Amino acid sequence: MISYKNRKQIDKMRKANLVVGEVLQIVKSKVRPGITTMELEREAQEEVTRRKVKPAFKGYRGFPYCLCVSVNEEVVHGMPSTERVLEDGDIVSIDFGVELNGFFGDSAITVGVGTVSDEARHLMDVTSESLDRAIEQVRPGKRIADISLAVQSHAEGNGFSVVRNFVGHGIGKRLHEEPQVPNFLVPGYDVSLAEGMVLAIEPMINAGGYDVEVLEDGWTAVTTDRSLSAHFEHSVAVTSDGPAVLSRV
């Protein structure tokens, strides 16, 4: 069942999502060659403690960290590690969420480490642009399919592929709510957008094929062909005035 939010609830969600966006920018500023992914996790942990918010991912279905940190061929759900040192040319996606006053925020960015290849830069740009194009469709009377097509057409039009195994989702009093928000057209699946819906839209785009597999840790999803992957996400409310990007700072 889809949960529709009133203006007061959306304002609460905006506050949660602004925390998410601000923390992501702080973590982003720490990304450099030589830092470990666990050091990024510790930065997020410090911000969570300082801001007195609850990390959304830590403890969720047993996930042990505040951040998902996914490097290069890792698509999503990468686990921070003291052993994983970022190197010049890597790309790293950072996914983060919090709960504040009973509502959740969720957002993700992908960041280049040092000097990245032209392919990596193009992949990140196209993935970010796909999200922007999807957000433009978040209006009453539009449909989930419009969001899906916006992502898929831009990604595939640039020679990349769209991950099928993971999709976006509704968000509110729970981290994951209905409806699902695929980044690709699904025959027979569609939902009309209406005022009060809040969607976490999150394109996951691969430089190679779209197939992924989960590593032995039970969390980290990687591209089967080990091609690069990028991930961007915003939480967006459907309003009569158009899309309200709650996690944009």
Backbone bond lengths (Angstrom), bond angles and torsions (degrees), N, CA, C in turn:
res aa  C-N    CA-C-N  psi(-1)  N-CA   C-N-CA  omega(-1)  CA-C   N-CA-C  phi
1 M - - - 1.462 - - 1.529 110.10 -
2 I 1.313 115.74 133.93 1.458 120.84 -179.89 1.524 110.19 -79.77
3 S 1.321 116.22 135.16 1.458 122.57 177.89 1.526 109.22 -99.32
4 Y 1.334 116.29 123.72 1.457 121.71 179.09 1.530 108.76 -101.41
5 K 1.327 115.91 134.44 1.460 121.27 -175.75 1.530 110.61 -104.03
6 N 1.326 115.83 143.20 1.453 119.26 172.52 1.530 109.61 -85.99
7 R 1.305 115.70 177.75 1.471 119.88 -175.14 1.525 112.08 -61.20
8 K 1.333 116.52 -40.10 1.460 120.15 179.79 1.524 110.94 -63.62
9 Q 1.312 117.02 -41.03 1.458 121.06 179.00 1.529 111.50 -67.85
10 I 1.317 116.73 -38.70 1.464 120.28 177.12 1.526 110.19 -64.84
11 D 1.328 117.52 -36.80 1.466 120.19 176.25 1.533 110.84 -62.29
12 K 1.345 116.40 -39.78 1.462 119.55 176.23 1.523 110.59 -64.27
13 M 1.315 116.40 -39.71 1.470 120.13 179.14 1.523 110.83 -66.63
14 R 1.324 115.67 -34.73 1.468 118.85 177.85 1.534 110.70 -62.20
15 K 1.338 116.30 -41.09 1.462 119.68 179.23 1.525 111.48 -63.28
16 A 1.334 116.42 -42.60 1.465 119.82 177.41 1.522 111.07 -63.50
17 N 1.324 115.96 -42.94 1.462 119.97 -177.44 1.518 112.88 -71.65
18 L 1.333 117.25 -30.33 1.468 119.12 175.97 1.525 110.64 -65.97
19 V 1.329 116.72 -36.97 1.462 119.61 173.98 1.532 109.54 -60.25
20 V 1.326 115.91 -45.37 1.471 119.99 179.41 1.522 110.47 -58.19
21 G 1.321 116.52 -49.00 1.458 120.03 -178.42 1.513 113.05 -62.97
22 E 1.324 116.21 -40.97 1.465 119.87 179.61 1.526 111.58 -65.63
23 V 1.330 117.12 -42.91 1.463 120.21 179.62 1.521 110.77 -66.14
24 L 1.315 116.91 -39.52 1.470 119.32 177.44 1.533 111.10 -60.43
25 Q 1.316 117.29 -39.07 1.465 119.62 179.14 1.524 111.15 -67.85
26 I 1.323 117.38 -35.67 1.465 120.79 176.22 1.526 110.12 -65.31
27 V 1.328 116.11 -47.11 1.468 119.97 179.14 1.530 110.19 -62.87
28 K 1.319 116.59 -41.98 1.470 120.76 178.15 1.523 111.30 -56.16
29 S 1.327 116.53 -40.36 1.468 120.58 -177.84 1.526 112.55 -65.51
30 K 1.326 116.78 -17.90 1.466 121.56 -179.63 1.526 112.57 -90.88
31 V 1.320 117.57 -10.57 1.471 121.13 -176.84 1.522 109.84 -69.64
32 R 1.325 115.68 122.86 1.466 121.20 179.21 1.525 107.94 -162.84
33 P 1.326 117.36 160.06 1.467 119.16 174.68 1.528 110.35 -59.42
34 G 1.338 116.52 135.40 1.454 121.73 177.44 1.511 115.27 100.37
35 I 1.336 117.72 -15.78 1.460 119.46 178.60 1.524 108.95 -85.10
36 T 1.323 116.78 148.68 1.465 119.65 176.98 1.528 109.39 -92.42
37 T 1.313 115.27 157.28 1.462 118.65 177.74 1.523 111.08 -66.63
38 M 1.325 117.66 -26.05 1.464 119.84 176.29 1.527 111.42 -68.61
39 E 1.334 117.49 -32.53 1.464 119.67 176.41 1.525 110.72 -64.86
40 L 1.311 117.68 -34.86 1.464 120.72 175.17 1.524 110.11 -65.67
41 E 1.331 116.15 -41.14 1.460 121.31 176.26 1.528 111.10 -58.93
42 R 1.331 116.50 -42.45 1.469 119.48 -179.20 1.522 111.50 -65.51
43 E 1.330 116.97 -36.03 1.476 120.05 175.15 1.520 109.91 -59.92
44 A 1.331 116.46 -45.38 1.465 120.25 179.65 1.515 110.91 -64.15
45 Q 1.328 116.92 -41.36 1.460 120.62 179.26 1.525 111.26 -60.72
46 E 1.331 116.31 -41.70 1.469 120.14 179.08 1.529 110.96 -62.82
47 E 1.332 116.84 -40.86 1.461 120.59 -179.58 1.527 111.11 -68.28
48 V 1.335 116.50 -39.59 1.458 120.61 177.51 1.527 110.48 -59.88
49 T 1.328 115.89 -44.96 1.462 120.72 179.36 1.525 111.36 -65.36
50 R 1.319 115.70 -44.44 1.466 120.23 -177.15 1.525 111.53 -64.88
51 R 1.343 116.02 -37.00 1.464 120.59 -176.34 1.530 112.83 -90.32
52 K 1.335 116.19 -4.00 1.470 122.38 177.39 1.525 111.71 56.09
53 V 1.337 115.14 48.52 1.456 121.92 174.72 1.525 109.06 -117.63
54 K 1.307 116.23 163.85 1.453 121.15 179.90 1.522 109.71 -99.03
55 P 1.349 118.74 125.22 1.454 119.92 176.94 1.525 109.96 -65.11
56 A 1.325 116.39 133.98 1.464 120.37 -174.32 1.519 113.09 -75.88
57 F 1.339 117.30 -31.09 1.465 120.28 -172.49 1.527 112.53 -89.85
58 K 1.330 116.19 -31.86 1.463 119.76 -174.26 1.532 110.34 -65.28
59 G 1.320 116.08 117.00 1.453 121.41 -177.31 1.514 114.00 91.16
60 Y 1.337 117.67 -9.57 1.457 120.91 -179.77 1.531 109.52 -72.02
61 R 1.309 115.27 113.99 1.469 121.71 -176.87 1.536 111.86 53.54
62 G 1.326 115.52 27.03 1.454 121.11 177.03 1.512 115.70 91.25
63 F 1.337 118.20 2.30 1.468 119.90 178.50 1.528 108.70 -67.81
64 P 1.346 118.54 131.75 1.468 119.36 -168.73 1.531 116.63 -94.53
65 Y 1.332 119.29 3.27 1.464 119.92 -171.72 1.526 112.52 -128.20
66 C 1.341 114.92 164.35 1.464 121.58 175.24 1.524 111.83 -74.33
67 L 1.327 115.27 -39.97 1.460 122.00 -176.17 1.525 111.68 -106.04
68 C 1.321 115.22 148.63 1.461 121.48 158.07 1.527 105.87 -100.52
69 V 1.330 116.30 122.99 1.469 121.42 -177.53 1.523 108.02 -123.79
70 S 1.325 116.18 109.36 1.466 121.47 -171.16 1.524 109.43 -118.58
71 V 1.320 116.56 122.59 1.464 122.35 -171.10 1.529 110.97 -109.18
72 N 1.315 115.91 130.90 1.466 124.02 173.29 1.526 113.02 57.89
73 E 1.334 117.86 -103.61 1.466 121.62 -177.18 1.523 112.76 -79.38
74 E 1.337 116.95 -5.92 1.459 120.51 177.22 1.522 108.94 -77.69
75 V 1.326 115.77 124.06 1.460 120.88 -173.34 1.524 110.88 -83.61
76 V 1.328 116.14 -56.58 1.464 122.54 179.93 1.522 109.91 -150.45
77 H 1.334 115.43 165.52 1.469 124.04 171.39 1.525 113.46 66.32
78 G 1.338 116.78 24.77 1.457 120.19 174.75 1.515 110.61 -64.66
79 M 1.313 116.44 139.19 1.465 121.79 -176.16 1.525 110.29 -97.25
80 P 1.331 118.15 126.94 1.470 120.69 176.79 1.525 111.45 -54.99
81 S 1.341 115.16 145.07 1.461 119.76 -176.75 1.526 110.18 -148.58
82 T 1.335 115.28 143.94 1.467 120.14 173.86 1.516 110.87 -72.12
83 E 1.330 116.97 -14.56 1.464 121.90 -177.38 1.525 112.62 -91.70
84 R 1.329 117.40 -18.17 1.463 120.46 -176.28 1.516 109.49 -92.13
85 V 1.333 115.11 104.53 1.460 122.10 -179.43 1.522 108.61 -99.74
86 L 1.310 117.23 126.65 1.456 120.42 178.77 1.527 110.22 -71.66
87 E 1.334 115.13 139.16 1.458 121.67 -177.88 1.522 110.38 -119.43
88 D 1.323 114.95 156.74 1.465 120.30 176.49 1.519 109.63 -56.17
89 G 1.345 116.45 129.36 1.456 121.22 179.55 1.520 114.16 98.89
90 D 1.338 117.56 -13.48 1.465 120.43 175.95 1.527 109.90 -67.85
91 I 1.327 115.21 158.56 1.458 120.44 162.89 1.528 107.02 -121.59
92 V 1.325 116.01 143.12 1.461 120.10 -174.81 1.529 109.44 -134.55
93 S 1.325 116.06 123.94 1.461 119.71 175.04 1.519 108.85 -94.57
94 I 1.327 115.31 137.46 1.460 123.02 -176.26 1.526 107.54 -124.44
95 D 1.310 115.79 115.93 1.461 123.18 -177.71 1.523 107.57 -113.17
96 F 1.348 116.21 132.05 1.470 120.06 -172.99 1.516 109.85 -148.42
97 G 1.334 115.62 145.51 1.454 120.44 175.72 1.512 110.66 -148.83
98 V 1.343 115.60 158.44 1.466 120.88 175.85 1.520 109.32 -139.16
99 E 1.336 114.30 162.57 1.459 122.02 167.62 1.522 108.05 -114.16
100 L 1.328 116.36 130.44 1.464 121.86 179.87 1.531 108.26 -141.59
101 N 1.316 116.17 125.08 1.469 121.54 179.24 1.526 112.70 53.75
102 G 1.340 115.52 37.04 1.455 120.37 173.91 1.509 115.73 86.35
103 F 1.352 117.38 2.35 1.458 120.32 -179.84 1.530 110.38 -127.94
104 F 1.319 114.79 152.07 1.456 120.89 -175.35 1.527 111.99 -103.32
105 G 1.339 114.20 151.64 1.457 122.98 169.13 1.505 109.00 -126.14
106 D 1.334 117.80 150.87 1.460 122.02 -174.38 1.522 108.81 -155.07
107 S 1.324 116.10 131.20 1.465 120.60 179.38 1.521 109.27 -158.45
108 A 1.332 116.16 161.12 1.461 120.81 178.92 1.521 110.14 -149.21
109 I 1.330 114.82 150.52 1.459 122.16 176.31 1.526 108.74 -136.56
110 T 1.309 116.19 158.51 1.463 121.16 170.54 1.522 108.25 -120.98
111 V 1.328 115.42 133.87 1.460 122.38 -170.70 1.527 109.06 -125.80
112 G 1.329 116.39 138.28 1.450 120.93 172.69 1.523 110.80 -82.49
113 V 1.318 116.13 142.86 1.466 122.02 179.16 1.520 108.05 -102.29
114 G 1.327 116.80 115.00 1.459 119.75 -178.16 1.523 110.46 63.98
115 T 1.319 116.35 -132.85 1.467 122.52 179.90 1.518 109.48 -98.94
116 V 1.333 116.61 117.20 1.461 120.66 -177.51 1.527 110.04 -103.05
117 S 1.326 115.74 164.34 1.461 121.53 -178.89 1.525 110.64 -70.19
118 D 1.324 115.64 162.03 1.465 120.08 176.65 1.521 110.53 -61.13
119 E 1.332 117.40 -38.23 1.463 120.74 179.33 1.524 110.33 -62.60
120 A 1.325 116.80 -45.40 1.458 120.74 -179.51 1.525 110.92 -63.08
121 R 1.328 116.47 -43.54 1.457 119.98 179.69 1.525 110.58 -63.18
122 H 1.333 116.43 -42.19 1.464 120.14 179.85 1.532 110.65 -64.65
123 L 1.329 116.31 -41.25 1.461 120.61 178.34 1.531 110.92 -60.34
124 M 1.320 117.17 -46.60 1.463 120.10 179.21 1.522 111.31 -63.79
125 D 1.326 116.57 -42.37 1.466 120.19 -179.93 1.529 111.19 -62.01
126 V 1.318 116.40 -46.74 1.467 120.43 -177.72 1.528 110.62 -65.83
127 T 1.336 117.59 -38.07 1.463 120.28 179.10 1.522 110.82 -65.70
128 S 1.330 116.83 -42.85 1.453 120.91 176.64 1.527 111.28 -64.27
129 E 1.323 116.67 -41.69 1.466 120.91 177.85 1.525 110.99 -64.57
130 S 1.342 116.75 -36.41 1.464 120.19 177.98 1.524 110.56 -61.70
131 L 1.330 115.84 -40.57 1.458 119.44 176.89 1.525 110.69 -63.74
132 D 1.312 117.21 -44.37 1.462 120.72 179.43 1.525 111.26 -59.77
133 R 1.330 116.29 -41.83 1.466 120.15 179.84 1.519 111.28 -67.60
134 A 1.332 116.06 -35.77 1.460 120.06 177.11 1.526 110.86 -65.73
135 I 1.334 115.86 -42.88 1.462 120.30 -179.06 1.531 111.02 -60.21
136 E 1.324 117.84 -35.00 1.462 121.37 179.27 1.526 112.32 -59.95
137 Q 1.340 116.62 -22.66 1.467 121.22 -178.44 1.527 113.08 -86.60
138 V 1.327 117.36 -4.43 1.465 120.97 -174.08 1.523 109.35 -83.16
139 R 1.337 114.45 83.40 1.460 121.64 -178.51 1.531 109.10 -144.77
140 P 1.313 117.64 147.85 1.463 119.34 176.91 1.523 110.85 -54.86
141 G 1.323 116.47 135.29 1.461 121.24 -179.71 1.510 113.85 94.52
142 K 1.324 117.39 -19.83 1.455 120.45 172.61 1.527 108.73 -77.13
143 R 1.335 116.21 179.41 1.460 120.13 -175.95 1.531 110.07 -132.74
144 I 1.319 115.39 159.87 1.468 119.72 174.69 1.522 110.34 -54.53
145 A 1.320 116.67 -37.58 1.468 120.33 -179.77 1.519 112.08 -59.19
146 D 1.332 118.17 -31.98 1.463 120.89 177.68 1.525 110.75 -65.75
147 I 1.336 115.76 -38.49 1.469 120.71 175.70 1.528 110.05 -64.75
148 S 1.323 115.39 -48.46 1.465 121.09 -178.22 1.522 111.21 -58.75
149 L 1.329 116.01 -46.33 1.464 120.20 -178.09 1.521 111.66 -66.26
150 A 1.332 116.88 -36.63 1.467 119.99 179.70 1.521 110.93 -60.40
151 V 1.336 116.76 -43.47 1.467 120.72 179.02 1.522 110.73 -69.27
152 Q 1.316 116.60 -51.93 1.459 120.87 -173.35 1.519 112.18 -62.83
153 S 1.314 117.27 -43.60 1.462 119.51 -176.62 1.526 111.33 -66.26
154 H 1.340 117.45 -38.90 1.463 119.24 -178.71 1.525 110.90 -72.64
155 A 1.324 116.87 -42.21 1.469 119.94 -179.65 1.519 111.38 -65.75
156 E 1.307 116.35 -51.45 1.466 119.44 -177.84 1.521 111.31 -69.54
157 G 1.327 117.35 -30.77 1.457 120.61 176.47 1.520 112.99 -64.46
158 N 1.330 116.09 -20.16 1.464 121.60 177.76 1.531 112.21 -102.21
159 G 1.324 116.59 11.39 1.464 120.43 174.49 1.513 115.15 86.93
160 F 1.346 117.70 11.30 1.454 121.32 179.91 1.531 110.16 -105.26
161 S 1.328 116.64 175.51 1.464 120.58 -179.83 1.523 110.14 -123.60
162 V 1.334 115.35 156.07 1.461 122.34 -176.70 1.527 109.06 -106.75
163 V 1.332 115.52 126.01 1.469 121.10 178.99 1.523 109.86 -60.82
164 R 1.331 116.34 134.01 1.464 122.12 179.71 1.520 113.00 -96.84
165 N 1.310 118.36 -23.95 1.468 121.55 -170.85 1.520 113.72 -75.54
166 F 1.323 117.80 -21.80 1.463 121.40 -176.82 1.524 109.14 -129.87
167 V 1.336 115.80 144.05 1.466 121.02 -176.53 1.521 109.64 -137.16
168 G 1.321 115.26 168.65 1.444 120.73 173.01 1.520 110.67 -76.98
169 H 1.340 116.52 -175.69 1.463 119.25 -169.01 1.514 110.94 -164.33
170 G 1.327 115.30 161.10 1.450 119.55 167.37 1.517 110.05 -68.48
171 I 1.321 115.99 160.38 1.469 120.62 -179.01 1.521 108.51 -150.31
172 G 1.330 116.82 148.94 1.456 120.89 179.91 1.510 110.77 -179.99
173 K 1.326 117.01 -112.58 1.457 121.16 175.77 1.519 111.53 -74.61
174 R 1.315 115.82 -13.68 1.465 122.14 171.67 1.524 108.61 -123.00
175 L 1.330 115.14 152.20 1.465 119.55 -179.15 1.519 111.26 -63.91
176 H 1.325 115.84 -42.23 1.464 120.68 179.09 1.520 109.13 -119.40
177 E 1.309 116.07 117.30 1.455 123.42 177.48 1.522 109.28 -126.36
178 E 1.326 115.01 170.58 1.467 119.97 170.25 1.528 108.59 -73.52
179 P 1.340 118.92 151.42 1.464 126.41 1.83 1.523 111.65 -92.92
180 Q 1.317 116.36 164.32 1.461 119.55 167.69 1.529 108.82 -69.75
181 V 1.343 115.03 149.42 1.469 120.63 -178.90 1.530 108.20 -127.43
182 P 1.329 117.79 84.77 1.468 120.18 -179.89 1.530 110.99 -66.65
183 N 1.317 115.33 151.96 1.465 121.59 175.90 1.518 111.28 -94.67
184 F 1.320 116.24 15.57 1.460 123.81 -178.28 1.525 107.48 -150.26
185 L 1.320 117.31 153.40 1.458 120.69 -179.03 1.522 110.24 -69.30
186 V 1.305 115.92 131.52 1.463 122.67 177.78 1.520 107.61 -115.15
187 P 1.329 118.03 112.50 1.470 119.75 -179.17 1.525 111.79 -55.72
188 G 1.320 115.90 130.98 1.451 120.96 176.92 1.511 115.07 84.38
189 Y 1.339 117.47 -5.39 1.472 119.70 179.79 1.520 109.52 -112.44
190 D 1.320 115.70 122.84 1.458 119.14 174.87 1.518 109.09 -162.45
191 V 1.326 114.96 150.73 1.457 122.23 -178.92 1.527 107.73 -141.14
192 S 1.303 117.02 135.71 1.459 120.66 175.25 1.525 110.41 -76.29
193 L 1.320 116.04 142.30 1.456 120.93 176.42 1.523 109.60 -88.07
194 A 1.321 115.25 138.31 1.456 120.64 179.67 1.518 109.60 -138.84
195 E 1.321 115.39 154.04 1.458 121.35 -179.48 1.526 110.06 -55.25
196 G 1.335 115.39 135.31 1.456 121.42 179.72 1.509 114.32 100.85
197 M 1.327 117.95 -12.81 1.466 119.99 173.84 1.526 108.92 -75.70
198 V 1.322 116.55 144.07 1.467 121.68 173.61 1.522 107.49 -127.03
199 L 1.326 115.77 126.51 1.450 122.19 -173.55 1.524 110.95 -121.23
200 A 1.319 116.06 135.97 1.466 121.85 169.19 1.522 106.43 -94.43
201 I 1.311 115.57 104.25 1.470 121.87 -177.39 1.516 107.59 -98.05
202 E 1.338 117.49 125.55 1.459 118.97 -171.70 1.534 112.99 -145.88
203 P 1.341 116.76 84.20 1.458 119.40 174.89 1.527 111.87 -60.29
204 M 1.329 115.78 133.15 1.465 124.05 171.49 1.518 106.30 -121.21
205 I 1.330 115.98 111.25 1.460 121.76 -169.20 1.524 109.71 -121.30
206 N 1.326 115.78 134.57 1.463 121.80 -177.99 1.529 111.24 -109.29
207 A 1.331 115.03 146.88 1.468 120.42 175.75 1.517 111.26 -72.54
208 G 1.339 117.62 -28.15 1.460 122.12 178.94 1.514 110.99 -107.79
209 G 1.342 116.39 -133.09 1.454 120.55 179.61 1.517 112.26 -76.08
210 Y 1.347 115.69 167.12 1.464 119.08 -175.99 1.523 114.37 -89.17
211 D 1.320 118.56 -6.10 1.465 120.30 -178.39 1.525 111.38 -69.62
212 V 1.343 115.59 141.06 1.462 121.37 177.59 1.523 109.42 -132.30
213 E 1.324 115.32 163.24 1.457 121.50 174.78 1.514 108.69 -141.33
214 V 1.327 116.37 154.93 1.461 121.59 -178.70 1.523 108.82 -101.02
215 L 1.339 116.06 132.31 1.462 121.43 -177.55 1.527 111.32 -73.67
216 E 1.326 115.40 176.47 1.460 121.39 -174.67 1.518 113.51 -64.14
217 D 1.337 117.68 -19.84 1.463 118.79 178.82 1.532 112.19 -70.45
218 G 1.336 115.75 -8.09 1.453 120.63 177.51 1.510 114.79 82.71
219 W 1.330 117.51 -0.88 1.459 121.95 -176.74 1.528 113.25 -125.52
220 T 1.327 116.58 -52.73 1.462 120.46 -169.63 1.518 111.26 -67.02
221 A 1.334 115.57 118.40 1.465 121.51 177.08 1.523 108.95 -98.50
222 V 1.318 116.93 129.46 1.464 122.21 -178.36 1.519 109.55 -124.40
223 T 1.327 115.88 157.07 1.462 119.86 174.03 1.526 108.65 -67.43
224 T 1.309 116.90 135.53 1.466 120.97 -178.65 1.519 111.30 -60.77
225 D 1.344 116.55 -36.17 1.465 119.60 -179.55 1.526 112.37 -90.42
226 R 1.329 116.26 3.84 1.471 124.45 178.63 1.529 112.77 63.39
227 S 1.311 116.54 25.66 1.464 120.52 172.62 1.524 109.49 -77.24
228 L 1.319 116.52 163.12 1.463 121.86 179.75 1.527 110.96 -65.36
229 S 1.337 114.93 151.35 1.458 120.89 175.96 1.518 109.46 -137.29
230 A 1.337 116.46 145.17 1.470 121.94 177.89 1.522 109.35 -127.98
231 H 1.327 116.43 155.38 1.463 123.01 -172.48 1.528 108.90 -148.73
232 F 1.319 116.09 123.52 1.462 121.68 172.43 1.519 108.44 -130.14
233 E 1.344 116.51 148.75 1.466 120.13 -176.51 1.519 110.41 -151.65
234 H 1.333 115.32 141.22 1.465 122.51 168.83 1.519 109.06 -135.73
235 S 1.324 115.84 150.31 1.456 121.95 169.27 1.522 107.52 -93.34
236 V 1.343 116.06 125.66 1.464 121.70 -169.49 1.528 110.03 -131.13
237 A 1.318 116.51 129.33 1.464 121.86 177.85 1.520 110.25 -95.01
238 V 1.339 115.34 141.89 1.459 122.03 173.47 1.524 107.56 -86.71
239 T 1.329 116.54 117.94 1.467 120.35 179.22 1.523 109.62 -131.11
240 S 1.324 115.55 163.89 1.469 120.27 178.77 1.513 111.77 -65.82
241 D 1.341 116.60 -19.50 1.466 121.54 178.75 1.525 112.59 -91.10
242 G 1.348 116.87 2.71 1.458 120.46 -178.29 1.512 110.80 109.29
243 P 1.330 117.19 -171.32 1.465 120.58 -177.03 1.521 112.67 -67.90
244 A 1.332 116.65 132.93 1.469 122.07 175.18 1.518 107.27 -110.94
245 V 1.336 116.71 107.31 1.472 121.29 -177.27 1.525 107.67 -83.74
246 L 1.316 116.19 100.86 1.456 121.10 -170.85 1.525 113.02 -73.50
247 S 1.337 117.05 -26.20 1.468 120.85 -174.44 1.526 113.39 -99.04
248 R 1.311 116.83 8.06 1.468 119.99 178.93 1.518 109.68 -86.84
249 V 1.342 116.56 128.96 1.473 120.77 -179.86 1.523 109.92 -111.07
